[in-house]
Amino acid sequence: MAIGDRTPPAVRGNLGKYNHVKTVGTSETFFATGSNEAAAFIVGNTDTVLTFSGGGSVAGTAFTAKEVYEIGVQKVVNGGSGVVYLLR
């Protein structure tokens, strides 16, 4: 069987808007720089501080948990119960 005889896969490439999730757990600090920079985030628990790609920081209490926010994130600092999901 030659390479040209193979059936191509039904699904190719990246599907969807976000194709990678990084979970930043409790008491963890994560620097989302370079290829790890997130395009959006979900706050799982509001005990966190987010620093945005364009500058500025906001406490997680400013956001509703389990909602997707399409804001670029550069750094996450979680407290003892904070959880953030970074999407890229």
GROMACS elastic network, one bead per residue, 0.5 to 0.9 nm:
[ bonds ]
;  ai    aj funct       b0    kb
    1     4     6  0.82486   500
    1     5     6  0.62900   500
    1     6     6  0.78170   500
    2     5     6  0.53260   500
    2     6     6  0.73195   500
    3     6     6  0.57677   500
    4     7     6  0.82666   500
    7    10     6  0.87546   500
    8    11     6  0.86203   500
    8    12     6  0.88142   500
    9    12     6  0.65569   500
   11    14     6  0.88266   500
   11    15     6  0.84205   500
   12    15     6  0.78819   500
   14    17     6  0.85052   500
   14    18     6  0.84731   500
   14    19     6  0.65357   500
   15    18     6  0.78411   500
   15    19     6  0.70107   500
   16    19     6  0.66289   500
   17    88     6  0.81216   500
   18    21     6  0.78748   500
   18    39     6  0.82051   500
   18    40     6  0.84767   500
   18    87     6  0.59227   500
   18    88     6  0.50569   500
   19    87     6  0.73946   500
   19    88     6  0.60551   500
   20    86     6  0.81472   500
   20    87     6  0.58310   500
   20    88     6  0.52584   500
   21    38     6  0.88734   500
   21    41     6  0.89703   500
   21    85     6  0.63298   500
   21    86     6  0.55619   500
   21    88     6  0.65876   500
   22    36     6  0.86666   500
   22    38     6  0.87371   500
   22    84     6  0.82955   500
   22    85     6  0.56934   500
   22    86     6  0.50628   500
   22    87     6  0.66781   500
   22    88     6  0.84178   500
   23    83     6  0.72027   500
   23    84     6  0.60107   500
   23    86     6  0.63955   500
   24    27     6  0.87759   500
   24    28     6  0.63946   500
   24    29     6  0.74574   500
   24    30     6  0.67576   500
   24    76     6  0.74611   500
   24    77     6  0.85036   500
   24    78     6  0.75602   500
   24    82     6  0.82611   500
   24    83     6  0.57639   500
   24    84     6  0.52364   500
   24    85     6  0.62177   500
   24    86     6  0.75720   500
   25    28     6  0.56463   500
   25    29     6  0.84434   500
   25    78     6  0.70348   500
   25    79     6  0.89441   500
   25    81     6  0.81804   500
   25    82     6  0.65967   500
   25    84     6  0.68594   500
   25    85     6  0.86803   500
   26    29     6  0.87503   500
   26    47     6  0.86520   500
   26    48     6  0.88816   500
   26    77     6  0.88983   500
   26    78     6  0.56423   500
   26    79     6  0.59578   500
   26    80     6  0.52768   500
   26    81     6  0.52228   500
   26    83     6  0.57515   500
   26    84     6  0.87919   500
   27    77     6  0.74507   500
   27    78     6  0.50574   500
   27    81     6  0.71827   500
   27    82     6  0.70157   500
   27    83     6  0.87493   500
   28    76     6  0.79434   500
   28    77     6  0.61553   500
   28    78     6  0.53697   500
   28    79     6  0.73136   500
   28    80     6  0.85703   500
   28    82     6  0.84352   500
   28    83     6  0.87759   500
   29    75     6  0.74182   500
   29    76     6  0.56189   500
   29    78     6  0.61862   500
   29    79     6  0.89347   500
   30    74     6  0.84445   500
   30    75     6  0.56968   500
   30    76     6  0.52400   500
   30    77     6  0.66049   500
   30    78     6  0.86807   500
   31    36     6  0.81107   500
   31    37     6  0.81326   500
   31    73     6  0.88743   500
   31    74     6  0.60168   500
   31    76     6  0.65859   500
   31    77     6  0.87464   500
   32    35     6  0.78338   500
   32    38     6  0.65029   500
   32    73     6  0.67546   500
   32    75     6  0.54470   500
   32    76     6  0.77633   500
   32    86     6  0.86414   500
   33    36     6  0.52646   500
   33    38     6  0.83187   500
   33    53     6  0.88635   500
   33    73     6  0.87334   500
   33    74     6  0.58879   500
   33    75     6  0.78249   500
   34    37     6  0.56770   500
   35    38     6  0.84124   500
   36    74     6  0.85160   500
   36    88     6  0.77104   500
   37    53     6  0.79190   500
   37    72     6  0.71145   500
   37    73     6  0.63080   500
   37    74     6  0.57948   500
   37    75     6  0.85393   500
   37    86     6  0.84637   500
   37    87     6  0.87260   500
   37    88     6  0.72854   500
   38    41     6  0.71683   500
   38    53     6  0.85798   500
   38    71     6  0.80819   500
   38    72     6  0.54044   500
   38    73     6  0.52054   500
   38    74     6  0.69466   500
   38    86     6  0.56055   500
   38    87     6  0.53977   500
   39    69     6  0.88035   500
   39    70     6  0.61601   500
   39    71     6  0.59616   500
   39    73     6  0.66458   500
   39    86     6  0.76470   500
   39    87     6  0.59567   500
   39    88     6  0.51976   500
   40    68     6  0.67581   500
   40    69     6  0.54361   500
   40    72     6  0.55471   500
   40    73     6  0.68634   500
   40    85     6  0.85961   500
   40    86     6  0.61464   500
   40    87     6  0.50859   500
   40    88     6  0.67233   500
   41    67     6  0.82148   500
   41    68     6  0.57583   500
   41    69     6  0.54530   500
   41    70     6  0.66843   500
   41    71     6  0.71385   500
   41    72     6  0.79081   500
   41    73     6  0.74322   500
   41    84     6  0.69040   500
   41    85     6  0.54918   500
   41    87     6  0.55020   500
   41    88     6  0.86464   500
   42    63     6  0.89177   500
   42    64     6  0.87385   500
   42    65     6  0.69216   500
   42    66     6  0.56594   500
   42    67     6  0.56559   500
   42    69     6  0.64267   500
   42    83     6  0.87206   500
   42    84     6  0.57972   500
   42    85     6  0.50327   500
   42    86     6  0.66041   500
   42    87     6  0.78973   500
   43    46     6  0.62966   500
   43    48     6  0.83177   500
   43    60     6  0.69193   500
   43    63     6  0.71799   500
   43    64     6  0.72042   500
   43    66     6  0.58185   500
   43    67     6  0.70490   500
   43    68     6  0.79690   500
   43    69     6  0.87328   500
   43    82     6  0.81809   500
   43    83     6  0.63620   500
   43    85     6  0.64169   500
   43    86     6  0.87654   500
   44    64     6  0.88314   500
   44    65     6  0.53139   500
   44    66     6  0.57001   500
   44    67     6  0.86695   500
   44    82     6  0.71621   500
   44    83     6  0.50165   500
   44    84     6  0.54537   500
   44    85     6  0.71560   500
   45    48     6  0.75027   500
   45    60     6  0.76265   500
   45    61     6  0.85435   500
   45    65     6  0.62086   500
   45    66     6  0.84233   500
   45    81     6  0.67023   500
   45    83     6  0.52244   500
   45    84     6  0.70974   500
   46    49     6  0.83299   500
   46    59     6  0.75210   500
   46    62     6  0.80780   500
   46    63     6  0.74298   500
   46    64     6  0.81001   500
   46    65     6  0.69146   500
   46    78     6  0.86515   500
   46    79     6  0.89076   500
   46    81     6  0.80095   500
   46    82     6  0.58955   500
   46    83     6  0.74462   500
   46    84     6  0.84175   500
   47    59     6  0.76754   500
   47    60     6  0.60594   500
   47    61     6  0.71317   500
   47    77     6  0.88237   500
   47    78     6  0.60934   500
   47    79     6  0.52795   500
   47    80     6  0.71619   500
   47    81     6  0.58028   500
   47    83     6  0.74764   500
   48    58     6  0.86309   500
   48    59     6  0.58877   500
   48    61     6  0.77507   500
   48    76     6  0.70602   500
   48    77     6  0.56415   500
   48    79     6  0.56997   500
   48    80     6  0.88762   500
   48    81     6  0.82566   500
   48    82     6  0.52554   500
   48    83     6  0.72913   500
   48    84     6  0.77657   500
   49    57     6  0.67432   500
   49    58     6  0.56993   500
   49    60     6  0.55361   500
   49    61     6  0.86664   500
   49    75     6  0.82921   500
   49    76     6  0.59350   500
   49    77     6  0.52195   500
   49    78     6  0.64372   500
   49    79     6  0.83726   500
   49    82     6  0.89497   500
   50    56     6  0.84330   500
   50    57     6  0.54369   500
   50    58     6  0.54447   500
   50    59     6  0.62924   500
   50    60     6  0.68266   500
   50    73     6  0.68566   500
   50    74     6  0.77738   500
   50    75     6  0.59587   500
   50    77     6  0.66010   500
   50    78     6  0.86187   500
   51    54     6  0.86415   500
   51    55     6  0.67247   500
   51    56     6  0.57786   500
   51    58     6  0.66624   500
   51    59     6  0.89573   500
   51    72     6  0.87984   500
   51    73     6  0.59918   500
   51    74     6  0.56611   500
   51    76     6  0.63801   500
   51    77     6  0.84967   500
   52    55     6  0.51580   500
   52    56     6  0.57672   500
   52    57     6  0.62075   500
   52    58     6  0.83472   500
   52    71     6  0.71443   500
   52    72     6  0.56886   500
   52    74     6  0.52400   500
   52    75     6  0.69441   500
   52    76     6  0.89821   500
   53    56     6  0.80860   500
   53    71     6  0.80153   500
   53    72     6  0.51840   500
   53    73     6  0.51891   500
   53    75     6  0.82029   500
   54    72     6  0.75493   500
   54    73     6  0.84820   500
   54    74     6  0.85059   500
   55    74     6  0.86334   500
   57    75     6  0.89719   500
   58    61     6  0.82555   500
   58    62     6  0.70164   500
   59    62     6  0.59718   500
   59    63     6  0.81188   500
   60    63     6  0.56279   500
   60    64     6  0.82677   500
   60    65     6  0.85796   500
   60    82     6  0.85044   500
   61    64     6  0.74375   500
   61    65     6  0.86599   500
   63    67     6  0.79776   500
   63    69     6  0.85279   500
   64    67     6  0.60241   500
   64    68     6  0.89902   500
   65    68     6  0.86854   500
   68    87     6  0.89746   500
   69    72     6  0.87781   500
   70    87     6  0.89312   500
   73    76     6  0.75678   500
   73    86     6  0.76962   500
   76    84     6  0.77138   500
   77    82     6  0.83225   500
   78    81     6  0.72761   500
   78    83     6  0.65865   500
   78    84     6  0.78512   500
   79    82     6  0.51168   500
   79    83     6  0.84249   500
